[in-house]
Amino acid sequence: MFPAHPPAIAVRIATIALVLTFIDDGLRELKDVGAQCGYLEGRSNNIVMPHWAALLYVLASLTIQLGAGFYVIVYAILTPGGRLLLPHNNDSGLLRHVRTALWLLAAFVLSSVIIYGLGQPASQHAQGRLVFILRNLGILGGVLLLLGVGTASSRLHALLLLLARAMLAGHGLELAPVNSLALLSVVDVVVIPLALALLFGLHTRAVALVLAVLLACFDMSINHFWSGFRYNDNIRYYFYEDLSIIGGLLLLATAGGGELSLDTCRSKELPLGVIGRRGGAPETQSLLADTD
């Protein structure tokens, strides 16, 4: 069902989609630094920042989001297609620092979970604190996925892909934050089993693709901020967040679940003769173990 070497254009689009929320949020901060600082200095916050600390954090966050975000986009456009989902520790020139850019983005997302998720009162989150945290962890999962597939260390590769799957699966638990209890129940009946399958790495590629399609349908139908009567800054924010998570899911659909997954366990347990009878050569077993 899934090619061993996915089309380069699909991987490029997924990578760009993953970082677009950083670009959008960085531009939003650049537009009104003062308001962002005032938001962090609020006395009702759980974590109250002095003005200098708030200003430093806002400047650092917009610099990281815009700088590292654009760097990853350039990387996705210029990198030869076969290298996008392969280790790039020894790359030179522009590609040499892409891992640094990704780690900076990961550190920013983690800091936003602490400062905005835990540091702000629940009333500040339109969809609730838990949803805010799950959405940000989903984005972090996509970034960790790119870091995982780009590392030459098999142990770190397996660990990062496991964390990426868990974080992207966690986002699936809040895929339908709607007011209709009936609709929420129907969606959860479909989504929760898929999220659990993604967590354990069972049929990872197919499940990630299905979740990406479901999230895309939800995002386009609910968060269409470009419609004049629907425009809202929060809706635009949610749209780009979901777009980034869709990018992470599409990358997972191409990269597979990694070594620490049920897919890999099942492929290793299949006897060579069974794999041969299913249409692949006996040596295909090692390829399955490496890619699923």
C-alpha positions in Angstrom: 0.0 0.0 0.0 2.8 2.4 0.9 5.9 2.7 -1.3 9.3 2.2 0.2 10.4 5.6 -1.1 7.4 8.0 -0.9 7.2 10.8 -3.5 9.5 13.6 -2.6 6.8 16.2 -3.2 4.5 14.6 -0.6 7.3 14.7 2.0 8.1 18.3 1.1 4.5 19.4 1.5 4.1 17.6 4.8 7.4 19.1 6.2 6.3 22.6 5.1 2.8 22.1 6.6 4.4 21.0 9.9 6.2 24.3 10.4 3.6 26.8 9.1 2.1 27.3 12.5 5.5 28.6 13.7 5.6 31.1 10.9 2.0 32.3 11.5 2.5 32.6 15.3 5.9 34.3 14.8 4.3 36.9 12.5 1.5 37.4 15.0 4.0 38.1 17.8 6.1 40.4 15.5 2.9 42.4 14.8 2.2 43.2 18.4 5.1 42.6 20.8 3.6 44.8 23.5 0.4 42.9 23.7 2.2 39.6 23.9 4.3 40.9 26.8 1.3 42.3 28.6 -0.4 38.8 28.3 2.6 37.2 30.0 2.8 39.9 32.7 -0.9 39.4 33.8 -1.3 39.1 37.6 -3.9 36.4 37.2 -1.4 34.1 35.6 0.0 31.1 37.4 3.4 32.1 36.2 3.8 35.9 36.4 6.7 37.3 34.4 8.4 40.7 35.0 8.5 42.9 32.0 12.1 42.2 31.0 11.5 38.4 31.2 8.3 38.7 29.1 10.0 40.8 26.5 13.0 38.5 26.3 10.7 35.4 25.9 8.6 37.0 23.2 11.7 38.2 21.3 13.3 34.8 21.6 10.1 33.0 20.6 9.4 35.0 17.4 13.1 34.8 16.5 13.1 31.0 16.9 9.7 30.5 15.2 10.5 32.7 12.2 14.2 31.9 11.9 14.1 28.1 12.4 10.7 27.8 10.7 11.9 29.4 7.5 15.2 27.4 7.7 13.2 24.1 7.8 11.1 25.2 4.8 14.2 26.0 2.8 15.6 22.6 3.8 12.5 20.9 2.7 12.5 22.7 -0.7 16.2 22.3 -1.5 17.0 18.9 -0.1 17.1 16.1 -2.7 13.9 14.0 -2.3 15.7 10.8 -1.2 17.4 12.6 1.7 14.3 14.1 3.3 13.5 11.1 5.5 17.1 9.8 5.9 19.8 10.6 8.4 21.5 13.9 7.7 24.1 14.2 10.5 26.9 14.5 8.0 25.3 17.0 5.6 27.2 20.1 4.8 26.3 23.7 4.0 22.7 24.6 4.5 21.6 21.2 5.6 24.2 21.0 8.3 22.2 23.0 10.8 18.7 21.7 10.2 18.8 19.6 13.3 19.7 22.6 15.4 16.7 24.4 13.9 14.4 21.5 14.7 15.7 21.2 18.3 15.0 25.0 18.7 11.4 24.5 17.5 11.0 21.6 19.8 12.3 23.6 22.8 9.9 26.5 22.0 6.9 24.2 21.9 7.8 22.7 25.2 8.3 26.1 26.7 4.9 27.2 25.4 3.2 24.2 27.1 4.8 25.3 30.4 4.4 29.1 30.1 1.0 29.3 28.3 -0.5 25.9 29.0 0.4 25.6 32.7 1.3 29.2 33.4 -2.0 30.7 32.2 -5.4 30.2 34.0 -7.8 27.8 32.4 -10.2 30.7 31.6 -7.6 32.0 29.1 -7.9 28.9 26.9 -10.9 29.0 24.6 -10.9 25.2 24.1 -9.6 24.3 27.6 -6.2 23.9 29.0 -6.0 20.1 28.3 -6.9 20.7 24.6 -4.2 23.4 24.3 -1.6 21.1 25.8 -2.6 18.1 23.6 -2.5 20.3 20.5 0.9 21.6 21.2 2.2 18.1 22.1 0.9 17.0 18.7 3.0 19.7 17.0 6.0 18.7 19.1 5.4 15.1 18.0 5.8 16.1 14.4 9.0 18.0 15.1 10.4 15.0 17.0 9.5 12.8 14.1 11.6 14.8 11.8 14.4 14.7 14.3 14.0 11.0 14.7 14.2 10.1 11.0 17.2 12.4 10.6 19.4 10.8 13.3 21.9 8.1 12.6 21.6 6.6 16.1 19.2 3.7 16.0 18.4 4.0 19.7 17.6 7.7 19.5 15.7 7.1 16.2 13.5 4.5 17.9 12.9 6.7 21.0 12.0 9.8 19.1 9.6 8.0 16.8 7.9 6.4 19.8 7.5 9.9 21.5 6.2 11.3 18.1 3.6 8.5 17.8 2.5 9.0 21.4 2.1 12.8 21.1 0.3 12.6 17.7 -2.0 9.9 19.1 -2.8 12.2 22.1 -4.0 14.9 19.7 -6.5 12.4 18.3 -8.2 12.2 21.7 -9.5 15.8 21.2 -10.0 15.7 17.4 -13.7 16.9 17.8 -13.9 19.6 20.5 -17.5 20.5 19.6 -20.6 21.3 21.6 -22.7 18.5 20.3 -22.3 15.5 22.6 -23.8 13.1 20.0 -21.3 14.2 17.3 -18.5 14.1 19.8 -19.5 10.5 20.7 -19.6 9.3 17.1 -16.3 10.8 16.3 -14.6 9.4 19.4 -15.9 6.0 18.6 -14.0 6.2 15.4 -11.0 8.2 16.5 -10.1 6.7 19.9 -9.3 3.2 18.5 -7.2 4.8 15.8 -5.4 6.9 18.4 -4.6 3.8 20.4 -3.4 1.9 17.3 -1.1 4.8 16.5 0.2 4.9 20.1 1.2 1.2 20.0 2.4 1.4 16.4 -0.2 -1.0 14.9 -0.7 -0.4 11.1 1.0 2.9 11.8 1.1 4.2 8.2 -2.5 3.5 7.4 -3.8 4.8 10.7 -1.7 8.0 10.4 -3.0 8.6 6.9 -6.7 8.1 8.1 -6.2 10.5 11.0 -4.6 13.1 8.7 -7.6 12.9 6.4 -10.1 13.1 9.3 -8.3 16.1 10.8 -8.1 17.8 7.4 -11.9 17.5 6.9 -12.4 18.8 10.4 -10.0 21.7 10.0 -11.4 22.8 6.6 -15.0 22.6 7.9 -14.6 24.3 11.3 -11.5 26.6 11.0 -12.1 28.3 7.6 -10.8 31.7 8.9 -10.6 33.1 5.3 -14.4 33.4 5.2 -15.3 37.0 6.2 -18.2 36.1 8.5 -16.0 33.3 10.1 -12.8 35.3 10.6 -11.4 35.1 14.1 -7.8 35.2 15.2 -8.4 32.1 17.3 -9.8 30.2 14.4 -6.8 31.2 12.3 -4.5 30.0 15.1 -6.4 26.6 15.3 -6.3 26.2 11.5 -2.5 26.5 11.4 -2.0 24.3 14.5 -4.2 21.6 12.9 -2.3 22.0 9.6 1.0 21.4 11.4 -0.4 18.2 13.0 -1.6 17.0 9.6 1.9 17.5 8.4 3.2 15.4 11.3 0.7 12.6 10.6 1.6 12.6 6.9 5.3 12.3 7.8 4.5 9.5 10.1 2.5 7.8 7.3 5.7 7.9 5.1 8.3 7.1 7.8 6.5 4.3 9.7 6.4 3.6 13.4 10.0 2.8 14.1 11.6 -0.1 15.9 9.5 0.3 19.1 6.2 -0.5 17.4 3.9 -3.5 17.0 4.4 -3.3 13.3 8.1 -4.0 13.7 7.4 -6.8 16.2 5.0 -8.4 13.8 7.3 -8.2 10.8 10.2 -9.7 12.8 8.0 -12.6 14.0 6.9 -13.5 10.4 8.8 -16.6 9.0 10.7 -16.0 5.9 8.5 -18.4 3.9 5.3 -16.4 4.8 6.8 -13.2 3.6 7.9 -14.9 0.4 4.4 -16.3 -0.2 2.9 -12.8 0.2 4.7 -11.5 -2.9 7.9 -10.3 -1.5 11.4 -11.8 -1.5 12.6 -13.4 1.7 15.0 -10.6 2.4 12.1 -8.2 2.5 11.7 -9.1 6.1 14.6 -6.9 7.1 13.3 -4.0 5.0 9.9 -4.3 6.8 11.6 -4.2 10.2 13.5 -1.1 9.2 10.7 0.9 7.7 7.4 0.1 9.5 
